[in-house]
């Protein structure tokens, strides 16, 4: 069963291997660009509140639970159901841990600046319901995009206790270039996750982390999508600047023989799961020294039932969005196609709106 799950994930990986990618895109603006001050209040949300509310689905009652509530943020090309319904949602439900999931427009292939507004609304709403700080965790783009909300809407920082990224594209990717300005069209999120994107520069401007928030960034050396993800110092997923408490950890730091790659690390990898739970159940970010090496002998993370057909159906359903990621001018999920990286919104600049 694990072999079949791995096979389906591998097919999806082949489909999405160039998703981040991207080195042929719009060049970054360089040092002449000045970004918004870190403490400037964020703008009003431009997405209608009805759409924001409809995108948030929740399970459990956070105000009455002793467990930290979690907001699940999906990867590029998939919905929360395709990413989490067969793994983390089941595990959190079994724990009686409150969780919410946010569905982004266009299978998370649209402008990540718009996705950031969905995250701002979701963070504010969950915090109001829980009456305490929450965790935000995600896979791939979902492991990065919550940081856009924290960077440009400072009020959300006091609402978040943990940021947990699994193979997050925090510094874009140098993977196989598929988007060429003037030659191809790609979805907005693909343009924005190239390592030279203006979006990535704005995201990391000023500070990558903020005081009072714990950041657990989990990655794998076998990642074929978000690259580089080798040593901590060079990893795209790793964070280094700002006043937040940071743990950057690869699954190979715990289990040197772990071979789970980009898609597996956010869906079925037991090492990543152990680090996620360590971050959720302790103050501060995950601490690798607390992880039992017995996890290296586990086959699946909790929540994954290899006998449940939903696993395979969700992976197959997600393949349509993933196929729309690396192939220029090909779109199977009605996402927009654009000829260049979307312009940065005015609120990101020092001049403001």
C-alpha positions in Angstrom: 0.0 0.0 0.0 2.8 2.4 0.8 4.3 1.5 -2.6 1.1 2.5 -4.3 0.8 5.7 -2.4 4.4 6.5 -3.2 3.8 5.7 -6.9 0.8 8.1 -7.1 2.7 10.8 -5.3 5.6 10.2 -7.7 3.4 10.7 -10.7 2.1 13.9 -9.1 5.7 15.0 -8.5 6.6 14.4 -12.1 3.6 16.5 -13.1 4.6 19.2 -10.7 8.4 19.1 -10.7 8.8 22.5 -12.2 6.1 24.2 -10.2 8.1 26.7 -8.3 10.3 27.6 -10.9 11.2 29.3 -12.6 14.4 31.0 -13.1 13.4 32.4 -16.5 10.9 34.8 -15.0 10.7 38.5 -14.3 14.0 39.7 -12.8 13.9 41.2 -9.4 13.8 44.9 -9.0 17.1 45.0 -7.0 18.2 47.4 -4.3 16.2 50.4 -5.7 13.0 49.0 -4.4 12.0 50.0 -0.8 9.3 48.1 1.0 6.8 49.0 3.6 7.9 49.5 7.2 7.4 46.5 9.3 5.0 48.2 11.7 2.8 50.0 9.2 -0.9 48.8 9.6 -2.1 46.6 6.7 -4.6 47.7 4.2 -8.3 46.9 4.2 -9.0 43.5 2.6 -10.1 43.8 -1.0 -11.7 40.3 -1.2 -15.5 40.4 -0.3 -16.1 39.2 3.2 -18.6 36.6 2.0 -15.9 35.0 -0.2 -13.5 35.0 2.7 -16.0 33.4 5.1 -17.0 30.8 2.6 -13.4 29.7 2.1 -12.9 28.8 5.7 -14.0 25.4 7.0 -13.5 24.4 10.6 -13.8 21.4 12.9 -14.0 21.4 16.7 -14.6 24.1 19.2 -11.3 26.0 19.8 -12.6 28.0 22.8 -13.2 24.9 24.8 -10.1 22.8 23.8 -6.8 22.8 25.7 -5.0 21.9 22.4 -3.6 24.6 20.2 -5.9 25.2 17.2 -4.3 24.8 13.8 -5.0 26.6 10.5 -4.2 24.4 7.5 -2.9 26.1 4.4 -2.7 24.1 1.1 0.1 23.7 -1.4 0.2 25.1 -5.0 -2.3 23.3 -7.3 -4.4 21.6 -4.7 -7.3 22.2 -2.3 -7.2 21.5 1.4 -9.2 18.3 0.9 -6.6 17.0 -1.6 -3.7 18.0 0.7 -4.9 17.3 4.2 -8.2 15.4 4.4 -6.5 12.0 4.3 -3.7 12.7 6.8 -3.5 15.8 9.1 -7.3 16.5 9.3 -7.9 12.9 10.4 -5.0 13.0 12.9 -6.1 16.3 14.4 -9.7 15.1 14.6 -8.6 12.0 16.4 -6.7 14.1 18.9 -9.8 16.4 19.4 -7.6 19.2 18.2 -9.6 22.1 16.7 -8.6 22.9 13.1 -9.6 25.0 10.2 -8.6 24.8 6.5 -8.7 27.7 4.0 -9.6 27.1 0.4 -7.7 29.4 -1.9 -9.0 30.6 -5.3 -8.1 28.6 -8.4 -6.6 25.6 -6.5 -4.0 27.8 -4.9 -2.7 28.8 -8.3 -3.8 32.4 -8.2 -2.0 35.5 -7.1 -0.5 34.8 -3.7 -1.1 38.4 -2.6 -4.8 37.6 -2.8 -4.3 34.3 -1.0 -2.6 36.4 1.7 -6.0 38.2 2.3 -7.7 34.9 2.8 -5.1 34.0 5.4 -5.5 37.4 7.2 -9.2 36.8 7.5 -8.7 33.1 8.6 -6.1 34.1 11.3 -8.3 36.9 12.7 -11.4 34.6 12.7 -9.8 31.6 14.3 -8.1 33.8 16.9 -11.5 35.5 17.8 -13.1 32.1 18.1 -10.3 30.5 20.2 -9.7 33.6 22.4 -6.0 32.7 22.2 -3.2 32.4 19.7 -3.2 29.8 17.0 -0.8 27.8 14.8 -0.7 28.2 11.1 0.9 25.3 9.2 1.2 24.5 5.5 2.9 22.5 2.8 5.0 24.0 0.0 3.4 27.4 -1.0 1.2 26.8 2.1 4.3 26.7 4.2 5.3 30.1 3.0 2.3 32.2 2.2 1.1 32.8 5.8 4.3 34.8 6.2 2.8 37.3 3.7 0.0 38.0 6.1 2.3 38.4 9.0 4.7 40.7 7.1 2.1 43.2 5.7 -0.7 42.9 8.3 1.1 43.4 11.6 -2.0 42.9 13.8 -2.0 39.2 12.9 1.4 38.7 14.6 -0.1 38.8 18.1 -2.7 36.2 17.0 -0.2 33.5 15.9 1.9 31.3 18.2 3.4 28.8 15.8 4.3 28.9 12.1 5.0 25.5 10.8 6.2 25.0 7.2 6.7 21.7 5.4 8.9 22.1 2.4 7.9 25.8 2.4 9.0 27.9 -0.6 10.3 30.7 1.6 12.9 31.9 -0.8 11.5 30.6 -4.0 13.1 27.9 -6.1 15.8 27.4 -8.7 14.1 24.4 -10.1 13.8 23.7 -13.8 12.6 27.0 -15.5 9.3 26.7 -17.3 8.0 30.3 -17.4 9.7 32.7 -19.8 8.6 36.3 -19.9 7.6 37.1 -23.5 7.4 33.4 -24.5 4.9 31.6 -22.2 2.1 32.2 -19.9 1.9 30.6 -16.4 -0.3 30.9 -13.4 0.4 33.8 -11.0 1.6 31.5 -8.1 4.2 29.9 -10.3 5.7 33.2 -11.4 5.7 34.4 -7.8 7.6 31.4 -6.5 10.7 31.8 -8.6 13.8 32.6 -6.6 14.1 36.0 -8.4 10.5 37.0 -8.0 9.6 40.5 -6.7 7.1 38.7 -4.5 9.8 36.7 -2.8 11.9 39.9 -2.2 8.9 41.7 -0.7 8.0 38.7 1.5 11.5 38.6 3.0 12.1 42.3 3.3 12.8 43.8 6.6 12.6 40.6 8.6 11.7 37.0 7.9 10.4 36.3 11.4 8.7 38.3 14.2 9.1 38.4 17.9 6.7 36.2 19.9 6.2 33.6 17.1 7.9 30.2 16.9 8.9 29.1 13.4 9.4 25.4 12.6 10.7 25.0 9.0 10.8 21.3 8.0 12.4 20.3 4.7 14.0 17.4 2.9 17.3 17.1 1.1 15.5 15.0 -1.6 13.1 17.9 -2.5 12.9 18.0 -6.3 10.6 21.0 -6.4 11.7 23.6 -3.9 15.4 24.0 -4.4 18.0 24.3 -3.0 17.1 22.4 0.1 20.4 21.0 1.1 22.2 22.4 4.2 20.4 24.8 6.6 22.4 27.8 5.4 21.5 27.3 1.7 18.0 25.9 2.0 15.1 27.8 0.4 12.8 26.6 3.2 15.1 27.8 6.0 14.5 31.2 7.8 17.3 33.2 9.4 16.4 36.9 10.1 14.1 38.6 12.5 13.2 38.2 16.1 11.2 35.0 16.0 12.3 31.7 17.5 13.4 29.5 14.6 14.1 25.8 14.1 15.3 24.8 10.6 15.4 21.0 10.4 15.6 18.5 7.6 13.9 15.1 8.0 17.4 13.6 7.4 18.6 15.3 10.5 16.4 12.9 12.4 16.5 9.9 10.1 19.5 10.1 7.7 18.0 7.4 5.4 14.6 9.2 5.0 13.9 9.5 1.3 10.5 11.2 1.3 10.5 14.0 -1.2 8.5 17.2 -1.7 4.9 15.9 -1.8 5.4 13.1 0.7 6.9 15.4 3.4 3.6 17.3 3.7 1.2 14.4 3.4 2.5 11.1 4.8 6.0 11.4 6.2 6.2 10.3 9.8 9.3 12.3 10.6 7.7 15.6 9.5 4.6 14.7 11.5 6.7 14.1 14.6 8.3 17.5 14.2 4.9 19.1 13.6 3.5 17.6 16.8 6.6 18.6 18.8 6.1 22.2 17.8 2.3 22.1 18.6 2.7 20.4 22.0 5.6 22.4 23.4 6.4 26.1 23.9 8.7 27.4 21.1 9.5 25.7 17.8 10.1 22.0 17.4 13.3 20.7 19.0 14.9 17.8 17.1 16.5 16.4 20.2 13.0 15.5 21.6 12.1 13.4 18.6 12.5 9.6 19.2 14.6 7.9 16.5 11.9 5.2 16.6 10.0 7.4 14.2 12.4 6.2 11.5 10.8 2.8 11.6 7.3 4.1 11.0 5.8 3.6 7.6 3.1 6.4 7.6 2.3 9.3 9.7 -0.8 9.0 11.9 -4.0 9.7 10.1 -3.0 7.9 6.9 -4.9 4.7 6.4 -3.4 2.9 3.4 -6.6 0.8 3.1 -8.9 3.8 2.7 -9.7 4.5 -0.9 -10.0 8.3 -0.1 -6.2 8.5 0.0 -5.9 7.5 -3.7 -8.9 9.4 -4.8 -7.6 12.7 -3.3 -4.2 12.2 -4.8 -5.7 11.6 -8.2 -8.1 14.6 -7.9 -5.1 16.8 -7.0 -3.2 15.7 -10.0 -5.2 17.9 -12.3 -4.1 21.0 -10.4 -0.6 19.8 -10.2 -0.5 19.1 -14.0 -1.5 22.8 -14.4 1.6 23.9 -12.5 4.7 23.0 -14.6 3.2 23.2 -18.1 3.1 26.6 -19.7 -0.1 27.5 -21.5 -1.8 24.4 -20.1 -4.5 24.7 -17.5 -6.8 22.0 -16.3 -8.5 23.8 -13.4 -9.6 27.1 -14.8 -6.8 29.1 -13.1 -5.7 32.4 -14.7 -2.7 32.4 -17.0 -0.5 35.5 -17.1 2.5 36.5 -19.2 4.6 37.8 -16.3 4.7 38.0 -12.5 1.8 40.0 -11.1 2.7 43.5 -10.0 3.3 44.0 -6.3 0.4 45.7 -4.5 0.9 49.3 -3.5 0.8 48.4 0.2 4.1 46.6 -0.1 6.0 49.7 -0.9 7.5 52.4 1.3 5.3 55.0 -0.4 2.2 52.9 0.3 -1.2 53.5 -1.4 
